[in-house]
Amino acid sequence: MPLFDLHPVIRIITFLVLGTYLSLGRPADLAAAGLMMTVLYAALERAHLLPALATLRRMRWFFLSILIIYFWFTPGHPLWPGAAGAVAPWLPTAEGARMGLVRAAALALFVLGVTLLLQTTSRSELIAGIRWIVRPFSLGGRFHDKLALRIALVLETVPRIQPMVQEALPRREGEKTHPVKRIGAAAARLVALAQAEAQRAPCNAIELPPDPHPPLGQWLWPLLAAVVLGVL
């Protein structure tokens, strides 16, 4: 069975297994996850890789901030032990470089996994899968239905909010106001646009997809991922 024909519940749980091991920050887990992402993206068309690369590009300053914080604010030995004494305190530490690179790599792999999951799983499949996973935690209530409804509302609203954000962003041409004031003005414009859109939006009924039932044999996939990462 092709990997991308897996049940949505199996895809989500396999991703959760991957994310759990990535959070541990072990180099072997990162290497295994990197190999896994390479194989999965190689099996897809190039159109699936481009959004993932675009997301990583948009996060470049966030990655840079992670590296700076870890490199220069983690106690340890200088990255270049032979540096002069006066320069050594200003150099990044070897421990910080190692931790920063591990955290940045783990985050990049996590983003690749999320992007792949969202591209290969439709909105209805994602809602139904999450609804099925959280059902055991409902304790006789309807928590899983409420959670699925909120996810459906968020996924339906995000495409309408994105143009509002672009419209609310301040225009820099000819503006000499303080950056904080520009951000505050943009936030105020966005709230006003969102309120106006909420008043105009009709009250449509949302139909939640039925609960899926993943085939028993497909549970071997997340188990296999856990075993491979655990052994490494």
C-alpha positions as CSV (number, residue, x, y, z in Angstrom):
1,M,0.0,0.0,0.0
2,P,1.4,3.4,-0.9
3,L,2.3,5.5,2.2
4,F,0.1,8.4,1.1
5,D,-2.9,6.1,1.0
6,L,-2.7,5.6,4.7
7,H,-5.7,6.4,6.9
8,P,-5.8,10.0,8.2
9,V,-5.6,8.8,11.8
10,I,-2.5,6.8,11.0
11,R,-0.9,9.8,9.3
12,I,-1.5,12.0,12.3
13,I,-0.3,9.5,14.9
14,T,2.8,8.8,12.8
15,F,3.5,12.5,12.7
16,L,3.0,12.7,16.5
17,V,5.5,9.9,17.0
18,L,8.0,11.7,14.8
19,G,7.4,15.0,16.7
20,T,7.9,13.3,20.0
21,Y,11.3,11.9,19.0
22,L,12.3,15.2,17.5
23,S,11.6,17.0,20.8
24,L,14.2,14.8,22.5
25,G,16.9,16.4,20.4
26,R,19.0,13.3,19.9
27,P,21.3,13.5,16.8
28,A,20.4,9.9,15.8
29,D,16.7,10.8,15.8
30,L,17.4,13.9,13.7
31,A,19.3,11.8,11.2
32,A,16.6,9.2,11.0
33,A,13.9,11.9,10.7
34,G,15.9,13.7,8.0
35,L,16.2,10.4,6.0
36,M,12.5,9.8,6.4
37,M,11.6,13.3,5.2
38,T,14.0,12.9,2.2
39,V,12.4,9.7,1.1
40,L,8.8,11.0,1.6
41,Y,9.4,14.2,-0.4
42,A,11.3,12.4,-3.1
43,A,8.3,10.2,-3.6
44,L,6.1,13.3,-4.1
45,E,6.0,15.8,-6.9
46,R,8.1,18.9,-6.7
47,A,5.0,21.0,-6.1
48,H,4.8,19.5,-2.6
49,L,8.3,20.5,-1.7
50,L,8.0,24.1,-2.8
51,P,5.5,25.1,0.0
52,A,7.7,23.5,2.6
53,L,10.8,25.4,1.4
54,A,8.7,28.6,1.3
55,T,7.7,28.1,4.9
56,L,11.3,27.5,6.0
57,R,12.3,30.7,4.1
58,R,9.7,32.7,6.0
59,M,11.1,31.4,9.2
60,R,14.7,32.2,8.5
61,W,14.9,35.1,11.0
62,F,13.4,32.8,13.7
63,F,16.0,30.2,13.0
64,L,18.7,32.9,13.1
65,S,17.5,34.1,16.5
66,I,17.6,30.5,17.8
67,L,21.2,30.1,16.7
68,I,22.2,33.4,18.1
69,I,20.6,32.7,21.5
70,Y,22.2,29.3,21.8
71,F,25.6,30.1,20.3
72,W,26.3,33.2,22.4
73,F,24.2,32.7,25.5
74,T,24.9,29.1,26.4
75,P,27.7,28.7,29.0
76,G,30.6,26.5,27.9
77,H,34.0,26.4,26.2
78,P,34.8,28.7,23.3
79,L,34.1,27.2,19.9
80,W,37.7,27.9,18.9
81,P,39.9,27.0,21.9
82,G,43.0,28.6,20.4
83,A,41.5,32.1,20.2
84,A,43.2,34.9,22.0
85,G,42.1,35.5,25.6
86,A,40.5,38.9,24.9
87,V,38.5,37.6,22.0
88,A,37.4,34.3,23.6
89,P,34.6,35.7,25.7
90,W,32.9,37.1,22.6
91,L,33.1,33.8,20.7
92,P,30.2,31.3,20.6
93,T,30.5,28.3,22.8
94,A,30.9,24.8,21.5
95,E,28.1,23.6,23.7
96,G,25.8,26.4,22.4
97,A,26.7,25.6,18.8
98,R,25.9,22.0,19.2
99,M,22.6,22.7,21.0
100,G,21.6,25.5,18.6
101,L,22.2,23.4,15.5
102,V,20.2,20.5,17.0
103,R,17.2,22.6,17.9
104,A,17.2,24.4,14.6
105,A,17.4,21.1,12.7
106,A,14.6,19.6,14.9
107,L,12.4,22.6,14.2
108,A,13.1,22.5,10.4
109,L,12.2,18.8,10.3
110,F,9.1,19.4,12.3
111,V,8.0,22.1,9.8
112,L,8.7,19.7,6.9
113,G,6.5,17.1,8.6
114,V,3.7,19.4,9.3
115,T,3.7,20.8,5.8
116,L,3.7,17.2,4.4
117,L,0.8,16.2,6.6
118,L,-1.3,19.2,5.6
119,Q,-0.6,18.8,1.9
120,T,-1.5,15.1,1.9
121,T,-4.5,15.3,4.2
122,S,-7.7,17.2,3.3
123,R,-9.4,19.4,5.8
124,S,-12.3,17.0,6.4
125,E,-9.8,14.1,6.9
126,L,-7.8,16.1,9.3
127,I,-10.9,17.1,11.4
128,A,-12.2,13.5,11.4
129,G,-8.8,12.1,12.4
130,I,-8.3,14.5,15.3
131,R,-11.9,13.9,16.4
132,W,-11.3,10.1,16.4
133,I,-8.0,10.5,18.4
134,V,-9.5,12.7,21.1
135,R,-12.7,10.7,21.5
136,P,-11.3,8.5,24.4
137,F,-10.6,11.7,26.4
138,S,-14.2,12.9,26.2
139,L,-15.2,11.0,29.3
140,G,-18.8,10.6,28.2
141,G,-19.2,14.2,27.0
142,R,-19.0,15.7,23.6
143,F,-15.5,17.2,23.9
144,H,-14.3,15.6,20.6
145,D,-17.3,17.1,18.7
146,K,-16.6,20.6,20.2
147,L,-12.9,20.3,19.3
148,A,-13.6,19.2,15.8
149,L,-16.1,22.1,15.4
150,R,-13.5,24.6,16.6
151,I,-10.9,23.2,14.2
152,A,-13.4,23.4,11.3
153,L,-14.2,27.0,12.2
154,V,-10.5,28.0,12.4
155,L,-9.6,26.3,9.1
156,E,-12.6,28.0,7.4
157,T,-11.7,31.4,8.8
158,V,-8.0,31.5,8.1
159,P,-8.3,31.9,4.3
160,R,-10.6,34.9,4.9
161,I,-8.3,36.5,7.5
162,Q,-5.1,36.3,5.4
163,P,-6.3,39.1,2.9
164,M,-7.3,41.2,5.9
165,V,-3.8,41.0,7.4
166,Q,-2.3,42.2,4.1
167,E,-4.8,45.0,4.0
168,A,-4.2,46.0,7.6
169,L,-0.4,46.0,7.3
170,P,1.0,49.6,7.5
171,R,2.3,51.2,4.3
172,R,5.9,52.3,4.9
173,E,6.0,54.7,2.0
174,G,6.0,58.3,3.4
175,E,5.4,57.1,7.0
176,K,7.6,58.6,9.7
177,T,5.7,57.2,12.7
178,H,7.4,55.0,15.3
179,P,7.4,51.3,14.4
180,V,5.5,50.5,17.6
181,K,2.7,52.9,16.6
182,R,2.6,51.4,13.1
183,I,2.1,47.9,14.6
184,G,-0.6,49.2,17.0
185,A,-2.4,50.9,14.1
186,A,-2.2,47.8,12.0
187,A,-3.6,45.7,14.9
188,A,-6.5,48.1,15.3
189,R,-7.3,48.0,11.6
190,L,-7.2,44.2,11.6
191,V,-9.6,44.0,14.5
192,A,-11.9,46.5,12.8
193,L,-11.8,44.5,9.6
194,A,-12.4,41.2,11.4
195,Q,-15.4,42.6,13.3
196,A,-16.9,43.9,10.1
197,E,-16.4,40.6,8.3
198,A,-18.0,38.7,11.3
199,Q,-21.1,40.9,11.1
200,R,-21.4,40.3,7.3
201,A,-20.7,36.6,7.4
202,P,-23.8,34.4,7.2
203,C,-24.6,31.7,9.8
204,N,-23.9,28.6,7.8
205,A,-24.3,25.1,9.2
206,I,-21.1,23.1,9.5
207,E,-21.3,19.3,9.0
208,L,-18.7,17.3,10.8
209,P,-17.3,14.3,8.9
210,P,-18.1,10.9,10.4
211,D,-15.6,9.2,12.7
212,P,-13.1,7.2,10.7
213,H,-12.0,3.7,11.7
214,P,-8.4,3.0,10.6
215,P,-7.7,-0.6,9.4
216,L,-6.0,-2.7,12.0
217,G,-3.0,-3.5,9.8
218,Q,-2.1,0.1,9.3
219,W,-1.2,0.6,12.9
220,L,2.1,-1.1,12.0
221,W,3.2,2.2,10.4
222,P,3.4,4.4,13.6
223,L,4.7,1.4,15.5
224,L,7.4,0.9,13.0
225,A,8.4,4.5,13.1
226,A,8.5,4.4,16.9
227,V,10.6,1.2,16.9
228,V,13.1,2.6,14.3
229,L,13.5,5.9,16.1
230,G,13.7,4.2,19.5
231,V,16.3,1.7,18.4
232,L,18.5,4.5,16.9
